[in-house]
Amino acid sequence: MSEVSDLPEQAVKTGTHRKLTRTERLARNIKKNMLNRKRYSRFLHILGPGLVTGAADDDPSGIATYSQAGAGYGLGLLWSFPLMYPFLLAVQESCSRIGAITGKGLAAVIKEHYSKKLLFMSVALVVAANTVNIGSDLGAMAATTQLFVNLPFSLLAIFYAVIIVLLVVLVSYKTYAKILKWLAVALLAYPVTAFVVGQNWVEVFHNTFTLTPKIDFDTMYIFVGMLGTTISPYLFFWDTSEVVEEEIMHRNRTQIGTVPKATGRFLRNLQLDNFVGMTLASLTAWFIVIACASTLHAAGITEINSAADAAQALEPLVQNFPNSGLVAKLIFSVGILGLGLLAVPVLAGSSSYALSEALGWKEGLYRKFRKAKGFYGIIILATVVGLMMNFIGLDPIKALVFTAVFNGIAAVPLLFVIAKVGNNTAVMGEYKNGKISNFFVRLAFVLMALAALVLFYSFFRGK
């Protein structure tokens, strides 16, 4: 808004530029503040599935994997992030577009346009990966809580599973979506810690933008884990279906599967939402590695064996506080529990969308429980089965990193499917993936396939 347009009408007409009175300046400032608040409110309103997906990307499994990368390798794996970032953007944008244009989840699209073998393979992969992930996340939440309370691990894991199921079943999607957005704030502790510790930023950026891969089993194990916790199978199915839910919430369609009314503005907002969510996820993960490299690795702690070990990375943030170790554990716990509460419903919901669409059941968090009992039943079952993993003696922290590696392997065939669907004119019409998007989605498939093969090769050949 120009300065002239803010002047009193008489001053504009006469061409004079007299000094504004105090009342006029106050009125102008109020008007500007209202416009800024309106723009900010509109921006927050745009943020939805992309932001939630990005926050869920840094779930307890992701935090553990990035922490182990920083502790074990210092700044040596930072080059992974600029490599993964364009792949993450392209894959999730493709998934969002599939949901927006077809009005259906990924499994429903595969069922309608491709073979049953491809459908069952895709659903089986995402359900298996999600179940492992749910189990490890619940275990991490229980182990983290034990830092403060002397209660049995199994009891705490059951407690969190029940809380999450009740939230998903009883709270409306519109309310729950708002909760999920704000849980992402817990991740800010890592960037702040990185700045508090102080960094040689020249060295940080040199390691970030200099490709220095090392091929041995341990390095490839963490690298595949970083790929898997960044470009994860559950995000593909969740994001696709949540875009449809978002369209229903904004009245762009009446229910899942109906003819879409996705406007150009809606698709642009979708791209912005996806960009913000994936960028925040990648930056946060980058800072987690830096924070752990400059604290744990610098102190000679190269192996994270417990929640207490991981929490030490945040101690510099509160070094001037009394009982700084306890406060660091508290901040770490808030992050793990907050992101766990966010990620487990996403994981269980992702499995439920996939299975419900494959079986032809009514699905959607916008539906009440009585209208989609099968859909909610799968969410409950997925959470319970994941919970049971914690009763077979798995180490909670090591299970988190293993989960990321498992996701990295399971994502490979699903990336092939996404590239196939996103480039199919019969499915997407004029909105199929562009050349740049196709290039990065296919390159993501090739990179993750090669990484998985090298991991297996290095395993069988030995370190």
WOFEN-V740815 format. One record per residue. N is the residue number from 1. RES is the residue in one small letter. OMEGA is omega in radians with two decimals (* if undefined). BURIAL is b if it has 16 or more other C-alpha atoms within 10 Angstrom, else e. Layout:
# WOFEN-V740815
N|RES|OMEGA|BURIAL / N|RES|OMEGA|BURIAL
This chain:
# WOFEN-V740815
1|m|-3.07|e / 2|s|3.14|e / 3|e|-3.11|e / 4|v|-3.09|e / 5|s|-3.14|e / 6|d|-3.12|b / 7|l|3.06|b / 8|p|-3.04|e / 9|e|-3.10|e / 10|q|-3.14|e / 11|a|3.13|e / 12|v|-3.10|e / 13|k|-3.07|e / 14|t|3.13|e / 15|g|3.13|e / 16|t|3.13|e / 17|h|-3.13|e / 18|r|3.13|e / 19|k|-3.13|e / 20|l|3.07|e / 21|t|-3.14|e / 22|r|-3.14|e / 23|t|3.14|e / 24|e|3.10|e / 25|r|3.12|e / 26|l|3.13|e / 27|a|3.12|e / 28|r|-3.13|b / 29|n|3.11|e / 30|i|-3.14|e / 31|k|3.12|e / 32|k|3.13|e / 33|n|3.12|e / 34|m|3.11|e / 35|l|3.12|e / 36|n|3.11|e / 37|r|3.13|e / 38|k|3.12|e / 39|r|3.14|e / 40|y|3.12|e / 41|s|3.12|e / 42|r|3.12|e / 43|f|3.11|e / 44|l|-3.14|e / 45|h|3.13|e / 46|i|-3.07|b / 47|l|-3.11|b / 48|g|-3.10|b / 49|p|-3.13|b / 50|g|3.13|b / 51|l|3.13|b / 52|v|3.12|b / 53|t|3.13|b / 54|g|3.12|b / 55|a|3.12|b / 56|a|3.11|b / 57|d|3.10|b / 58|d|-3.14|b / 59|d|3.13|b / 60|p|3.09|b / 61|s|3.11|b / 62|g|3.13|b / 63|i|-3.13|b / 64|a|-3.10|b / 65|t|3.12|b / 66|y|3.11|b / 67|s|3.13|b / 68|q|3.09|b / 69|a|3.13|b / 70|g|-3.13|b / 71|a|-3.05|b / 72|g|-3.00|b / 73|y|-3.13|b / 74|g|3.12|b / 75|l|-2.98|b / 76|g|-3.14|b / 77|l|3.13|b / 78|l|3.13|b / 79|w|-3.14|b / 80|s|-2.99|b / 81|f|3.06|b / 82|p|3.07|b / 83|l|-3.07|b / 84|m|-2.99|b / 85|y|3.14|b / 86|p|3.09|b / 87|f|3.13|b / 88|l|3.12|b / 89|l|-3.07|b / 90|a|-3.10|b / 91|v|-3.11|b / 92|q|3.07|b / 93|e|3.10|b / 94|s|3.11|b / 95|c|3.11|b / 96|s|-3.12|b / 97|r|3.11|b / 98|i|3.13|b / 99|g|-3.09|b / 100|a|-3.04|b / 101|i|-3.09|b / 102|t|-3.07|b / 103|g|-3.09|b / 104|k|3.05|b / 105|g|-3.06|b / 106|l|-3.14|b / 107|a|3.12|b / 108|a|3.11|b / 109|v|3.11|b / 110|i|-3.13|b / 111|k|-3.07|b / 112|e|-2.97|e / 113|h|-3.06|e / 114|y|-3.05|e / 115|s|3.10|e / 116|k|3.13|e / 117|k|3.13|e / 118|l|3.12|b / 119|l|-3.08|b / 120|f|3.09|b / 121|m|-3.12|e / 122|s|-3.11|b / 123|v|-3.13|b / 124|a|-3.13|b / 125|l|-3.07|b / 126|v|3.13|b / 127|v|3.12|b / 128|a|-3.13|b / 129|a|-3.12|b / 130|n|-3.12|b / 131|t|3.09|b / 132|v|-3.12|b / 133|n|3.11|b / 134|i|-3.13|b / 135|g|-3.11|b / 136|s|3.12|b / 137|d|3.09|b / 138|l|3.10|b / 139|g|3.13|b / 140|a|3.12|b / 141|m|3.12|b / 142|a|-3.13|b / 143|a|3.12|b / 144|t|3.13|b / 145|t|3.12|b / 146|q|3.04|b / 147|l|-3.04|b / 148|f|-3.09|e / 149|v|-3.13|e / 150|n|3.12|e / 151|l|-3.12|e / 152|p|3.13|e / 153|f|-3.09|b / 154|s|3.14|b / 155|l|3.14|e / 156|l|3.12|b / 157|a|3.11|b / 158|i|3.14|b / 159|f|-3.12|e / 160|y|3.10|b / 161|a|3.14|b / 162|v|-3.14|e / 163|i|-3.09|e / 164|i|3.13|b / 165|v|-3.14|b / 166|l|3.11|e / 167|l|-3.09|e / 168|v|-3.04|b / 169|v|-2.97|b / 170|l|-3.08|e / 171|v|-3.12|e / 172|s|-3.11|e / 173|y|-3.09|b / 174|k|3.12|e / 175|t|-3.09|e / 176|y|3.12|e / 177|a|3.12|b / 178|k|3.11|e / 179|i|-3.09|e / 180|l|3.13|b / 181|k|-3.01|b / 182|w|3.09|e / 183|l|-3.13|b / 184|a|-3.11|b / 185|v|-3.10|e / 186|a|-3.08|b / 187|l|-3.08|b / 188|l|-3.12|e / 189|a|-3.08|b / 190|y|3.07|b / 191|p|3.14|b / 192|v|3.11|b / 193|t|-3.14|b / 194|a|3.13|b / 195|f|3.13|e / 196|v|-3.14|e / 197|v|-3.06|e / 198|g|-3.06|e / 199|q|2.89|e / 200|n|-2.98|e / 201|w|3.06|e / 202|v|3.11|e / 203|e|3.13|e / 204|v|-3.10|e / 205|f|3.06|e / 206|h|3.12|e / 207|n|-3.14|b / 208|t|-3.02|b / 209|f|3.03|e / 210|t|-3.09|e / 211|l|-3.12|e / 212|t|-3.13|e / 213|p|3.09|e / 214|k|-3.04|e / 215|i|2.91|e / 216|d|-3.00|b / 217|f|-3.09|b / 218|d|-3.14|e / 219|t|-3.14|b / 220|m|3.12|b / 221|y|3.12|b / 222|i|-3.13|b / 223|f|3.09|b / 224|v|3.07|b / 225|g|3.10|b / 226|m|3.06|b / 227|l|-3.06|b / 228|g|3.13|b / 229|t|3.08|b / 230|t|3.14|b / 231|i|-2.94|b / 232|s|3.14|b / 233|p|-3.06|b / 234|y|3.13|b / 235|l|-3.12|b / 236|f|-3.07|b / 237|f|-3.13|b / 238|w|-3.07|b / 239|d|3.14|b / 240|t|-3.10|b / 241|s|-3.12|b / 242|e|3.05|b / 243|v|3.09|b / 244|v|3.09|b / 245|e|-3.13|b / 246|e|3.10|b / 247|e|3.11|b / 248|i|-3.12|b / 249|m|-3.13|e / 250|h|3.04|e / 251|r|3.07|e / 252|n|3.02|b / 253|r|-3.07|b / 254|t|3.11|b / 255|q|-3.12|b / 256|i|3.09|b / 257|g|3.14|e / 258|t|-3.10|e / 259|v|-3.06|e / 260|p|3.02|b / 261|k|-3.08|b / 262|a|-3.14|b / 263|t|3.09|e / 264|g|3.13|e / 265|r|3.13|e / 266|f|-3.13|b / 267|l|3.08|e / 268|r|3.09|e / 269|n|3.12|b / 270|l|3.11|b / 271|q|3.12|b / 272|l|3.11|b / 273|d|3.14|b / 274|n|-3.14|b / 275|f|-3.13|b / 276|v|-3.11|b / 277|g|-3.10|b / 278|m|3.11|b / 279|t|3.11|b / 280|l|3.12|b / 281|a|-3.11|b / 282|s|3.13|b / 283|l|3.13|e / 284|t|3.12|b / 285|a|3.10|b / 286|w|3.14|b / 287|f|3.09|b / 288|i|3.12|b / 289|v|-3.13|b / 290|i|-3.12|b / 291|a|-3.13|b / 292|c|3.09|b / 293|a|-3.06|b / 294|s|3.10|b / 295|t|-3.08|b / 296|l|-3.11|b / 297|h|-3.14|b / 298|a|3.14|e / 299|a|3.11|e / 300|g|3.09|e / 301|i|-3.08|b / 302|t|-3.14|b / 303|e|3.11|b / 304|i|-3.07|b / 305|n|-3.10|e / 306|s|3.08|b / 307|a|3.13|b / 308|a|3.08|b / 309|d|-3.11|e / 310|a|-3.11|b / 311|a|-3.13|b / 312|q|3.14|b / 313|a|-3.08|b / 314|l|-3.10|b / 315|e|3.12|b / 316|p|3.14|b / 317|l|-3.04|b / 318|v|-3.03|b / 319|q|3.14|e / 320|n|3.11|e / 321|f|2.95|e / 322|p|-3.12|e / 323|n|-3.06|e / 324|s|3.12|b / 325|g|3.13|b / 326|l|3.14|b / 327|v|3.11|b / 328|a|3.10|b / 329|k|3.14|b / 330|l|3.13|b / 331|i|3.09|b / 332|f|-3.11|b / 333|s|3.11|b / 334|v|3.12|b / 335|g|-3.11|b / 336|i|-3.10|b / 337|l|3.13|b / 338|g|-3.14|b / 339|l|3.06|b / 340|g|3.10|b / 341|l|3.09|b / 342|l|-2.96|b / 343|a|-3.08|b / 344|v|3.04|b / 345|p|3.10|b / 346|v|3.13|b / 347|l|-3.14|b / 348|a|3.12|b / 349|g|3.10|b / 350|s|3.09|b / 351|s|-3.10|b / 352|s|3.06|b / 353|y|-3.09|b / 354|a|-3.11|b / 355|l|-3.13|b / 356|s|3.12|b / 357|e|3.13|b / 358|a|-3.10|b / 359|l|3.12|e / 360|g|3.13|e / 361|w|3.02|e / 362|k|-3.11|b / 363|e|3.08|b / 364|g|3.10|b / 365|l|3.10|b / 366|y|3.11|b / 367|r|3.03|b / 368|k|-3.10|b / 369|f|-3.09|b / 370|r|-3.13|e / 371|k|-3.12|e / 372|a|-3.07|b / 373|k|3.13|b / 374|g|3.14|b / 375|f|-3.14|b / 376|y|3.09|b / 377|g|3.11|e / 378|i|3.09|b / 379|i|-3.14|b / 380|i|-3.11|b / 381|l|3.14|e / 382|a|3.13|b / 383|t|-3.13|b / 384|v|-3.14|b / 385|v|3.08|e / 386|g|3.11|b / 387|l|-3.08|b / 388|m|3.10|b / 389|m|-3.09|b / 390|n|-3.13|b / 391|f|3.13|e / 392|i|3.00|e / 393|g|3.11|e / 394|l|3.04|e / 395|d|-3.02|e / 396|p|-3.08|b / 397|i|3.12|b / 398|k|3.10|b / 399|a|3.13|b / 400|l|-3.13|b / 401|v|3.09|b / 402|f|3.11|b / 403|t|3.13|b / 404|a|3.11|b / 405|v|3.11|b / 406|f|3.09|b / 407|n|-3.14|b / 408|g|3.12|b / 409|i|-3.11|b / 410|a|-3.09|b / 411|a|-3.00|b / 412|v|3.14|b / 413|p|-3.14|b / 414|l|3.06|b / 415|l|3.07|b / 416|f|3.14|e / 417|v|-3.13|b / 418|i|3.10|b / 419|a|-3.13|b / 420|k|-3.12|e / 421|v|-3.08|b / 422|g|-3.12|b / 423|n|-3.09|b / 424|n|-3.11|b / 425|t|3.13|e / 426|a|-3.14|e / 427|v|-2.96|b / 428|m|-3.12|b / 429|g|-3.11|e / 430|e|-3.08|e / 431|y|3.13|e / 432|k|-3.09|b / 433|n|3.06|b / 434|g|-3.08|e / 435|k|-3.11|e / 436|i|3.12|e / 437|s|3.11|b / 438|n|-3.11|b / 439|f|-3.06|e / 440|f|3.09|b / 441|v|3.14|b / 442|r|3.11|b / 443|l|3.07|b / 444|a|3.10|b / 445|f|-3.11|b / 446|v|-3.11|e / 447|l|-3.08|b / 448|m|3.07|b / 449|a|3.12|b / 450|l|3.14|e / 451|a|3.12|b / 452|a|3.12|b / 453|l|3.12|e / 454|v|3.09|b / 455|l|3.13|b / 456|f|-3.13|e / 457|y|-3.13|e / 458|s|3.09|b / 459|f|-3.09|e / 460|f|3.09|e / 461|r|-3.09|e / 462|g|-3.08|e / 463|k|*|e
